[in-house]
């Protein structure tokens, strides 16, 4: 599914959302097999580069004017952002929401990077949106894994400076006007020292998603790992396939020996499989785990009975977002307000950033503009992500997620937790154990192409 909502104008300007799906602009021919003859090979490469440039230019025109358009947020209802609720009528909470949203990593189409192996593509514009939303979900898990709870990005938006400006009134803390500047100077110095190691980790995480072959979670690596699933550069990747690509990327990386990614099978999280993946010989603690659950919440359209459950899941602090969107257009869902989802949109094509340079610019990796989309427009195919720091946190995750899933029990649960492991289940019976999986698979034959990439691997 190329789920996604475009980064177009606010939801009340629906006509602007009806753009041609950009994924249609790039055929897989640009990523096809190389021709053996040298002259033909060069010609094909030149055509591929030209097509990449044209697609990038189109997307820049298509989304460049609209991604800065601000969605309208109501002060009458709270905004939920990955487990935290904010009352926008309160100025302090409104600022906290802004800082938290801006701190999310925003990974978009890029242009001008090293050509992808096996083809001449130097941009993912028009085909890589699900890979980008998958990167954003993984990035959120890594920020939780490596940085302290409640961390917010301060470098790009001068949070420390703004805080110091607020402290410039001597009457606030009883300091004399003469002593005030000294007090502020000491506070700023201490804040800067505390922030440096956190910012170093922040930059390190960003560099892991760089568009260069050496980056462990960059586009080049993800495309290479996608080949085992029959995908190549220029193809469209579904949310389920991307979940498995993410798992392989983390397993192949030497940067995260204490983290594993588990992908649910047939809408089921097998507890014994998670335990085996996370356990280490004593006295070492459990590895941290990212749980990815590919699901389908309806036929061609979202079944509205699941909306409450989706909201409940996004209200959990262990939830790290949803790879979703609208048909043929992927978005990263991170929260909601009322009947609208809050999202980050990868469809804005930006120049590649060289993250090997010291103090490389971070601005293009953070989005200042929260966007909203009606739940009714959500594509039913999606992958939901969760993070647990250790065994205790995983046990808690199972409890709170099960409580949230109970809200969809009137239809079918979105997914379940089961004792045992997937191999035992396969040996026990050759027939599907859960009716929801069986019904979904039967429906696939008569549904639209938005379901074609929903593959339970």
C-alpha positions as CSV (number, residue, x, y, z in Angstrom):
1,X,0.0,0.0,0.0
2,X,1.3,3.3,-0.7
3,X,-0.7,4.8,2.1
4,X,-0.5,8.4,2.5
5,X,-2.0,11.7,2.6
6,X,-0.3,14.4,0.7
7,X,1.3,17.2,2.5
8,X,-1.3,19.4,0.9
9,X,-3.3,22.3,2.4
10,X,-5.6,22.0,5.4
11,X,-8.4,19.4,5.2
12,X,-11.0,22.0,4.4
13,X,-9.2,22.7,1.1
14,X,-9.9,19.3,-0.3
15,X,-9.5,20.2,-3.9
16,X,-5.8,20.8,-3.4
17,X,-5.4,17.2,-2.2
18,X,-6.5,15.7,-5.5
19,X,-3.1,15.8,-7.1
20,X,-2.0,13.0,-9.5
21,X,-0.4,10.3,-7.5
22,X,3.3,10.9,-7.8
23,X,4.2,7.3,-7.7
24,X,2.7,6.9,-11.2
25,X,5.2,9.3,-12.7
26,X,8.1,6.8,-12.4
27,X,7.9,3.5,-14.2
28,X,9.9,0.6,-13.0
29,X,11.8,0.7,-16.3
30,X,14.1,3.3,-14.8
31,X,15.2,0.6,-12.4
32,X,15.3,-2.3,-14.8
33,X,18.2,-4.6,-15.7
34,X,21.3,-3.1,-17.1
35,X,21.8,-3.5,-20.8
36,X,25.0,-5.2,-21.6
37,X,26.1,-3.0,-24.6
38,X,28.0,0.0,-23.3
39,X,26.4,2.6,-25.5
40,X,22.9,1.4,-24.7
41,X,23.8,1.3,-21.0
42,X,25.0,4.9,-21.0
43,X,21.9,6.0,-22.9
44,X,19.6,4.2,-20.4
45,X,21.5,5.7,-17.5
46,X,21.1,9.2,-19.0
47,X,17.4,8.7,-19.5
48,X,17.1,7.4,-16.0
49,X,18.9,10.5,-14.6
50,X,16.7,12.8,-16.7
51,X,13.6,11.1,-15.5
52,X,14.7,11.4,-11.9
53,X,15.3,15.1,-12.3
54,X,11.9,15.6,-13.9
55,X,10.2,13.6,-11.2
56,X,12.0,15.7,-8.5
57,X,11.1,18.9,-10.2
58,X,7.5,17.9,-10.4
59,X,7.3,16.9,-6.8
60,X,9.0,20.2,-5.8
61,X,6.3,22.1,-7.7
62,X,3.6,19.8,-6.4
63,X,4.4,19.9,-2.7
64,X,6.8,22.9,-2.4
65,X,4.0,25.4,-2.0
66,X,1.7,23.2,0.1
67,X,3.8,21.6,2.8
68,X,4.2,24.9,4.6
69,X,0.4,25.4,4.6
70,X,-0.7,25.1,8.2
71,X,-3.6,22.8,9.2
72,X,-6.2,24.3,11.6
73,X,-6.0,23.0,15.1
74,X,-8.9,23.5,17.6
75,X,-8.3,24.8,21.1
76,X,-11.4,23.0,22.3
77,X,-10.1,19.5,22.1
78,X,-6.7,18.0,23.1
79,X,-4.0,17.0,20.6
80,X,-2.4,13.6,21.2
81,X,1.2,13.1,20.0
82,X,2.7,9.6,20.6
83,X,1.3,9.1,24.0
84,X,1.1,12.6,25.3
85,X,-2.0,14.9,25.3
86,X,-1.7,18.6,24.9
87,X,-4.4,21.3,25.6
88,X,-3.7,23.9,23.0
89,X,-5.7,26.5,24.8
90,X,-2.9,26.6,27.3
91,X,0.1,28.5,26.0
92,X,2.6,26.4,27.9
93,X,1.2,23.1,26.6
94,X,1.0,24.6,23.1
95,X,4.7,25.4,23.2
96,X,5.4,21.9,24.6
97,X,3.5,20.4,21.7
98,X,5.4,22.5,19.2
99,X,8.7,21.5,20.6
100,X,7.8,17.8,20.8
101,X,6.5,17.8,17.2
102,X,9.5,19.6,15.8
103,X,11.8,17.1,17.6
104,X,10.4,14.2,15.5
105,X,12.8,13.2,12.7
106,X,11.3,14.1,9.3
107,X,12.8,12.0,6.5
108,X,11.6,13.0,3.0
109,X,12.4,12.4,-0.6
110,X,15.9,13.5,-1.5
111,X,17.7,14.3,-4.7
112,X,21.3,14.3,-5.8
113,X,22.6,11.4,-3.8
114,X,25.1,8.7,-5.0
115,X,23.3,6.5,-7.6
116,X,21.6,3.5,-6.3
117,X,23.3,0.2,-7.1
118,X,22.1,-1.4,-10.3
119,X,20.5,1.8,-11.8
120,X,21.2,5.4,-12.3
121,X,18.6,6.7,-9.9
122,X,19.8,9.6,-7.8
123,X,16.5,10.4,-6.1
124,X,13.6,8.4,-4.6
125,X,11.1,11.0,-5.5
126,X,7.9,9.3,-6.8
127,X,8.5,5.8,-5.4
128,X,10.3,5.8,-2.0
129,X,7.6,7.3,0.3
130,X,6.9,4.1,2.2
131,X,10.6,3.6,2.8
132,X,10.7,7.1,4.1
133,X,7.8,6.6,6.5
134,X,9.4,3.4,7.6
135,X,12.6,5.3,8.3
136,X,10.7,7.8,10.4
137,X,9.1,5.1,12.5
138,X,12.5,3.5,13.1
139,X,14.0,6.9,13.9
140,X,11.4,7.5,16.6
141,X,12.2,4.2,18.1
142,X,16.0,5.0,18.1
143,X,15.4,8.4,19.7
144,X,13.5,6.7,22.6
145,X,16.2,4.1,22.8
146,X,19.2,6.4,22.9
147,X,18.0,9.7,24.4
148,X,16.4,10.4,27.8
149,X,12.6,10.5,28.2
150,X,11.1,13.8,27.3
151,X,14.1,14.9,25.1
152,X,13.4,17.6,22.7
153,X,15.6,19.0,19.9
154,X,17.1,22.3,21.0
155,X,19.8,23.1,18.4
156,X,17.8,24.0,15.4
157,X,15.2,26.0,17.3
158,X,17.4,27.7,19.9
159,X,15.3,26.4,22.8
160,X,18.0,27.3,25.3
161,X,18.2,30.8,24.0
162,X,14.4,31.2,24.2
163,X,14.4,29.9,27.8
164,X,17.0,32.4,28.7
165,X,15.0,35.2,27.2
166,X,12.1,34.2,29.4
167,X,14.3,34.4,32.4
168,X,15.4,38.0,31.7
169,X,13.0,39.5,34.3
170,X,14.8,39.9,37.6
171,X,11.7,40.1,39.6
172,X,10.8,36.5,38.7
173,X,13.4,34.9,40.9
174,X,14.2,37.7,43.3
175,X,17.6,38.5,41.8
176,X,18.7,42.0,41.5
177,X,19.1,43.5,38.1
178,X,22.8,43.6,38.6
179,X,23.0,39.9,39.5
180,X,20.6,38.8,36.8
181,X,22.9,38.6,33.8
182,X,25.5,36.5,35.8
183,X,22.8,34.1,36.8
184,X,21.6,33.7,33.3
185,X,25.1,33.2,31.9
186,X,25.8,30.4,34.4
187,X,22.4,28.7,33.6
188,X,23.1,28.9,29.8
189,X,26.6,27.4,30.2
190,X,25.3,24.5,32.3
191,X,22.4,23.9,29.9
192,X,24.9,23.9,27.0
193,X,27.1,21.4,28.7
194,X,24.2,19.0,29.5
195,X,22.9,19.3,26.0
196,X,26.1,18.5,24.1
197,X,26.2,14.7,24.5
198,X,22.4,14.5,23.8
199,X,22.8,16.6,20.7
200,X,25.8,14.4,19.6
201,X,23.5,11.3,19.8
202,X,20.8,13.2,17.9
203,X,23.2,13.9,15.1
204,X,24.4,10.4,15.1
205,X,20.9,9.0,14.7
206,X,20.3,11.5,11.8
207,X,23.5,10.3,10.1
208,X,22.4,6.7,10.3
209,X,19.6,7.6,7.8
210,X,21.8,9.6,5.4
211,X,21.4,9.0,1.7
212,X,24.8,7.3,1.2
213,X,25.7,3.6,0.9
214,X,27.5,3.5,4.2
215,X,24.5,4.6,6.3
216,X,23.0,1.6,8.1
217,X,19.4,2.8,7.7
218,X,19.8,5.0,4.7
219,X,17.9,4.5,1.4
220,X,20.8,2.7,-0.2
221,X,20.9,0.0,2.5
222,X,17.1,-0.4,2.6
223,X,16.9,-0.8,-1.2
224,X,19.6,-3.4,-1.1
225,X,17.8,-5.4,1.7
226,X,14.6,-5.1,-0.2
227,X,16.0,-7.2,-3.0
228,X,15.4,-10.4,-1.0
229,X,11.7,-9.5,-1.0
230,X,11.7,-9.1,-4.8
231,X,12.0,-5.3,-4.8
232,X,14.4,-3.0,-6.5
233,X,15.0,0.7,-6.7
234,X,12.1,2.4,-8.4
235,X,9.5,-0.2,-7.2
236,X,6.8,0.7,-4.7
237,X,7.2,-0.9,-1.3
238,X,4.3,-1.9,0.9
239,X,4.2,-1.3,4.7
240,X,4.5,-5.0,5.5
241,X,7.6,-5.4,3.3
242,X,9.1,-2.3,4.8
243,X,8.6,-3.7,8.3
244,X,10.8,-6.7,7.3
245,X,13.3,-4.5,5.6
246,X,13.6,-2.5,8.9
247,X,14.1,-5.7,10.8
248,X,16.9,-6.8,8.6
249,X,18.6,-3.4,8.6
250,X,18.7,-3.3,12.4
251,X,19.9,-6.9,12.6
252,X,22.7,-6.1,10.1
253,X,23.9,-3.0,11.9
254,X,26.8,-3.0,14.4
255,X,25.6,0.2,16.0
256,X,22.7,-1.3,18.0
257,X,23.8,-4.6,19.7
258,X,21.2,-4.1,22.4
259,X,18.2,-3.6,20.1
260,X,16.1,-6.1,18.1
261,X,13.1,-5.6,15.8
262,X,10.3,-8.1,15.9
263,X,7.7,-8.3,13.1
264,X,4.3,-9.8,13.9
265,X,3.1,-12.8,11.8
266,X,-0.5,-13.1,10.7
267,X,-1.6,-10.3,13.0
268,X,-0.1,-12.1,15.9
269,X,2.7,-11.2,18.3
270,X,4.1,-14.5,19.5
271,X,5.5,-13.9,23.1
272,X,7.9,-16.8,23.0
273,X,9.5,-15.5,19.8
274,X,9.9,-12.0,21.4
275,X,11.4,-13.6,24.5
276,X,14.0,-15.6,22.5
277,X,15.0,-12.5,20.5
278,X,15.5,-10.4,23.5
279,X,16.9,-12.7,26.1
280,X,20.7,-12.6,26.8
281,X,22.8,-14.8,29.1
282,X,22.7,-13.6,32.8
283,X,23.5,-11.1,34.2
284,X,22.9,-9.2,31.0
285,X,19.4,-7.6,30.8
286,X,16.9,-8.1,28.0
287,X,17.6,-6.4,24.7
288,X,15.3,-3.5,23.9
289,X,12.7,-4.3,21.2
290,X,10.8,-2.6,18.5
291,X,7.5,-4.4,17.7
292,X,6.1,-3.9,14.2
293,X,2.6,-5.1,13.4
294,X,1.4,-5.1,9.8
295,X,-2.4,-5.0,9.8
296,X,-5.3,-4.4,7.4
297,X,-8.2,-2.6,8.9
298,X,-10.9,-3.2,6.3
299,X,-11.4,-4.0,2.7
300,X,-10.9,-1.2,0.2
301,X,-11.7,1.4,2.9
302,X,-10.9,1.8,6.6
303,X,-13.5,0.0,8.7
304,X,-14.7,2.8,11.0
305,X,-15.1,0.4,14.0
306,X,-11.2,0.5,14.2
307,X,-10.9,4.2,14.6
308,X,-11.3,4.2,18.4
309,X,-8.7,1.5,18.7
310,X,-6.2,3.4,16.5
311,X,-6.7,6.4,18.8
312,X,-6.2,4.3,21.9
313,X,-2.9,2.9,20.5
314,X,-1.6,6.4,19.6
315,X,-2.4,7.5,23.2
316,X,0.2,5.0,24.5
317,X,3.7,6.1,25.3
318,X,5.1,2.8,23.9
319,X,3.6,3.6,20.5
320,X,6.2,5.0,18.1
321,X,3.8,5.7,15.2
322,X,2.1,4.1,12.2
323,X,3.4,3.6,8.7
324,X,0.1,4.5,6.9
325,X,-1.5,7.1,4.8
326,X,-4.1,7.2,2.0
327,X,-4.1,4.9,-1.0
328,X,-1.0,5.2,-3.1
329,X,0.4,7.9,-0.8
330,X,2.3,7.1,2.4
331,X,2.4,9.1,5.6
332,X,3.8,8.7,9.0
333,X,0.9,9.0,11.6
334,X,2.0,10.3,15.0
335,X,-1.2,11.4,16.7
336,X,-4.6,12.8,16.3
337,X,-7.1,15.5,17.2
338,X,-10.7,14.7,17.2
339,X,-11.5,12.9,13.9
340,X,-8.2,13.8,12.2
341,X,-4.9,12.1,12.2
342,X,-1.7,14.0,12.7
343,X,1.1,13.1,10.3
344,X,4.5,13.8,8.8
345,X,4.7,13.8,5.0
346,X,7.7,12.5,3.1
347,X,6.7,13.8,-0.3
348,X,8.7,17.0,-0.2
349,X,11.9,16.5,-2.2
350,X,15.0,18.1,-0.7
351,X,18.6,18.2,-1.6
352,X,20.8,15.5,-0.1
353,X,22.7,16.6,3.0
354,X,26.3,15.4,3.6
355,X,26.1,14.2,7.2
356,X,29.9,13.4,7.3
357,X,30.6,17.1,7.6
358,X,31.0,18.5,11.1
359,X,27.9,20.4,12.3
360,X,25.9,19.5,9.2
361,X,22.6,21.4,8.9
362,X,19.7,19.7,10.8
363,X,16.9,22.0,9.6
364,X,15.7,19.7,6.7
365,X,15.4,16.8,9.1
366,X,12.7,18.5,11.3
367,X,9.3,19.7,10.2
368,X,7.7,22.8,11.8
369,X,4.3,22.3,10.3
370,X,1.9,19.7,11.8
371,X,-0.6,18.4,9.3
372,X,-3.9,16.7,9.7
373,X,-6.0,14.2,7.7
374,X,-9.5,12.8,8.3
375,X,-9.5,9.3,9.7
376,X,-12.0,8.4,6.9
377,X,-9.3,8.9,4.3
378,X,-6.9,6.5,5.9
379,X,-5.8,3.5,3.8
380,X,-6.6,0.3,5.7
381,X,-3.2,-1.2,5.2
382,X,-0.6,0.0,7.7
383,X,2.1,-1.1,10.1
384,X,1.9,-0.1,13.8
385,X,5.1,0.3,15.8
386,X,5.9,-0.1,19.5
387,X,9.0,0.2,21.6
388,X,10.0,-1.5,25.0
389,X,13.2,-0.7,26.8
390,X,13.4,-4.0,28.6
391,X,11.5,-7.0,29.9
392,X,9.5,-5.0,32.5
393,X,8.5,-2.5,29.8
394,X,7.6,-5.2,27.4
395,X,5.3,-6.8,30.0
396,X,3.7,-3.4,30.5
397,X,3.4,-2.9,26.8
398,X,1.4,-6.2,26.4
399,X,-1.0,-5.1,29.1
400,X,-1.8,-1.6,27.9
401,X,-1.9,-2.6,24.2
402,X,-4.3,-5.5,25.0
403,X,-6.5,-3.0,26.8
404,X,-6.5,-0.7,23.7
405,X,-7.2,-3.7,21.4
406,X,-10.3,-4.6,23.4
407,X,-12.0,-1.6,22.0
408,X,-12.2,-3.4,18.6
409,X,-13.4,-6.7,20.0
410,X,-16.9,-6.1,18.7
411,X,-15.6,-6.7,15.1
412,X,-12.2,-8.4,15.1
413,X,-9.2,-7.5,17.1
414,X,-6.6,-5.6,15.1
415,X,-4.0,-8.1,16.3
416,X,-3.4,-10.3,19.3
417,X,-0.7,-11.5,21.6
418,X,-0.3,-15.3,21.8
419,X,1.8,-17.6,23.9
420,X,4.3,-19.9,22.2
421,X,6.1,-19.3,18.9
422,X,5.2,-19.1,15.2
423,X,6.9,-22.5,14.5
424,X,4.8,-24.3,17.1
425,X,1.7,-22.7,15.6
426,X,2.6,-23.9,12.1
427,X,3.2,-27.4,13.3
428,X,0.0,-27.5,15.3
429,X,-2.3,-26.9,12.3
430,X,-2.1,-26.2,8.6
431,X,-5.3,-24.1,8.8
432,X,-5.4,-20.4,9.8
433,X,-5.9,-20.1,13.6
434,X,-7.5,-16.6,13.6
435,X,-10.6,-15.9,11.6
436,X,-9.5,-12.3,10.9
437,X,-6.4,-13.4,9.0
438,X,-8.5,-16.0,7.0
439,X,-11.2,-13.5,6.1
440,X,-8.7,-10.8,5.0
441,X,-6.8,-13.1,2.7
442,X,-10.1,-14.3,1.0
443,X,-11.0,-10.7,0.3
444,X,-7.7,-9.8,-1.3
445,X,-8.7,-11.4,-4.6
446,X,-11.4,-8.8,-5.3
447,X,-9.9,-5.6,-3.9
448,X,-8.0,-2.8,-5.5
449,X,-4.3,-2.4,-6.0
450,X,-3.9,-0.7,-2.7
451,X,-4.0,-4.1,-1.2
452,X,-1.4,-5.7,-3.5
453,X,1.5,-4.9,-1.2
454,X,-0.1,-6.1,2.0
455,X,1.9,-9.2,2.3
456,X,2.1,-11.3,5.5
457,X,5.6,-12.7,5.1
